[in-house]
Amino acid sequence: MSHISRRELKQDQLRTTYEEFEEFFKKKYREILTVVGIVVVVAGLASGLRFYQQRQDVEANLQLGMALTTFRAYVGPAGQASMVPGLQSFPTTQAKYKKALEQFQEVVQKYSRFPQPKAVEIARYHVGLCQGELGEHEAAIKTLQDAARGSDRELAALAKFALAGELVKAGKIDDAAKVYNELASRPTSTVPEVTARLALADAYRSTQPAKAREIYHQLEKKFGGDVTIAQILREQIASLPK
């Protein structure tokens, strides 16, 4: 029996491994190609979805920006507005908020499909604000309830705060109080505890001044060290109905 060198043994092992791989590939090549094809398709879909989402975000933000410009537009004589180049103006607040409402609603309707841009949540919140400004209080309550369920906690807090204000206007003080108390127990940077508590006290001022006074005194104990808040509380207590 002839002697086999280490080199020849290694070559034989490599040849055997290659032949086994080749045989495996011949048997499984259809399955392998199918898996590879699926991976390529999924990668392509993911890439296409990212591009679509980015384009949707850009378009939605542009339309939201135009709506916000209208929402914050100058109200008054057109002659004064013309003194500032590019300044948008409206003759009445009614005309301004009506136009802004249309623009915000367009953003919500056009971009609400998944994946939904953040601009939609901002627009929905402003739809509720515009409806409230136009005296459409029941519609505003419904819209702001929807906005309050949004995924952005800070924006949802703003929506809840506006919702409570609309409930007060509708005479639903107890419902408004529940919202204000919820906001106070879970403060955010957009609606701090003191802001929610002050609004709650304000809701009670005309109908339950004693309750409003109690809330003001509670706030004095907790936030009286803040000079600005202390001054506001003194003014509010002094102006309470006797």
N, C-alpha and C positions, 0 to 999 in steps of 0.2 A: 504494500500500500504506500503510495507516494506521499511525501510530506507536504502539508498545505501551510503556506506562510500566513502570518497575521494579516498582511495586506490583502491577500487573496480572500481570506475569510471575511474581512470587512466589506470587500467588494461584493461578495456573495450575499451578505446580509442586506446591503443596500439594494441590490438587485431584487432580492426577495421582497423587501418592503415596498419597493416601487411597483413590482408586479401585483402585490396584494392591493395597493392603493388603486392601480389602474383597473383591476377587476371590480373593486368596490364601486369605483366611479361609473363603470359601464353599467352596473346593475342599478345604481341609484341616481344616475345623472338627471333623469326627468324630475325626481323629487328635489334634487339640488337646484336645478334651474327654476323650479316653481318657487322655492323658498327665496332664492336670489331675486326673482322677479317681484315677489311680494315686498321684499325689503326696499327695492328701488321705487316701487309704486308708493309705498308708505312715506318714504323720504321725500318723494316728489310732492305728495299731497301736503305734508307738513310744511315744506318750503313754500308751496303755493298759498297755504292758509296764512302763514306769517306775512307774506307779501300783501294778501288781501286785507288782513287785519290792519297792517300799517297804513295802507291806502285809505281804509275806512276811518281810521283814527284821524288822519290828516284832514280829510274832507269834513268829518263831523266837527272837528275843532274849528275849522274855518267858518262853518255855518254858525256854530255856537258863538264865536267871536263877534260876528255881525249882529246876532240877536242881543248879545250883552251890550254892544254899542248902542243899540236902539233902547234897551232897557234903561241905560244910564244917560240917555240923550237930554239935551237942554230943552226946557219947556218955557216958551215965552215968545215975544215978538221976533219975527224972522230977521228983522234989521239988526238986532243985537247979536244974533248968532252968526250973521255974515261977517262980523268983525273978527271972528276967529276962523281962519281957513280950515275947511274939512270938518267943522263942527256940525253934527246932525242936530236938527231942532224940530220940535212939534208945537203946534199952537195950543194944545191942551194935553193934560196928563192922560185923559181918556184915549186920545188918538195915539199917544206914545205906547201905552200899555196894550192897546189893541193890536198894533203892529208887532210889538215884541212877542205877544202871545202867539201870533201866527208863525213867527220865525222859530220860536222855541218848540211849538207843536210839530213843525216840519222836521226838526232834528230828531225828535222822539219817534215820529212815524217812519222816518226814512232809515234810521240806523238801529232800530230795536232788535234786529235779528242777531242771533249768536254768530260770532263773538261780538258782544255789545261794547262799543266804546264808552269810556267814562263820561264823555260829553253828554250822553243820553241821560244819565242820572242828574247831572247839573241842569240840563235843559228841563227835565221833568219837574225839578224843584222850582225852577223859575216859572214854569207854566202855572203852578199853584199860586205863586206870588202875584203873577199878572191877573189871574182870575179873581184873587182877593181884592186887588186894587180896582178892578172893574165892577166890583159888587156882586160877583158870581160866587157867593160864599159856599153854597152847597157843593158846587163843582170844585172849588178850591180845597174844601175839606177832603173830598175823595182823592183828588190828585196828590195832596200832601200826605195822605195816608199811604198811598203807593210809594211816594218818594221816601217816606220814613222807613220803608222796608228795604232800602238800597243796601248794597254791600259796603259802601264807604261809610264808616262809623261817624266821621266828622260831618259829612254832608247830611247823613240821616238825622243827626242831632239838630241841624239847622232846620230840616224839614219838620221835625217834631215841634220845634219851638214855634215855627210859623203856623203849624197845625193848631197848637194850643191857642194862639192868638185868634185864629178863625173861629174856634169853638167859643171863645169868650164873646166875640161879636155876635155869634148865633145864640147867645144866652145860655150856653151849655157849660156853666161854670164848673160844675162837679167833674165833667169829662176833661175840661181844660186842666183842672187841678191835678188829676191823675197823671196827665202828660208832663206837667211842670215838675211834679214830685219825682217822676221817673228820671227826668233829665237831671234833677238835682242829686239824685242818688247815684247816677252814673255820669258824672261830669266829663266833658270833652274840652278840647282847646277852643272849639267854636262856640260852645255853650257851657261856660263854667257854672259851678253850683250857685254862686252869688247871683248870676244873671237869671237863672231859672227861678230862684227864690224871690228875687225882686219882682219878676213878672207875675209870679203867683200872688204876691201881696197886692200888686197893682190890680189884679183881677178881682180882688175882694174889696177894694177901696170904696166903691160906691154902694155896695149892697151889705157888706159885712166889715165895716171899718175897724171894729174891735179885733177881728181876726187878722186883718192887715197889720194893725199895730203890733200884735203879738209876733208876727213874722219879722217885722222890722227890728224889734228888740232882740229876737234870737240872732239875727244877722249882726247886730251891734256887738253882741258877745263874741261871736265867732270871727268877724272880719273888721271889728272896730279899730284895729291897729293900722289898717290901711286908711290914710288920710282922705283919699278921694272917695272911697266907699263910705267912710264915716260921715262926710259932708253930704253925700247923696241921701243917706239914711236920715240925717237930721232934717233935711228939707222935706223929705217924704212924710215923716212923722208930723212935722209942723203943719203941713197942708192937708192932713187927714180931716174928714168931716167930724165934727164934734158929736 
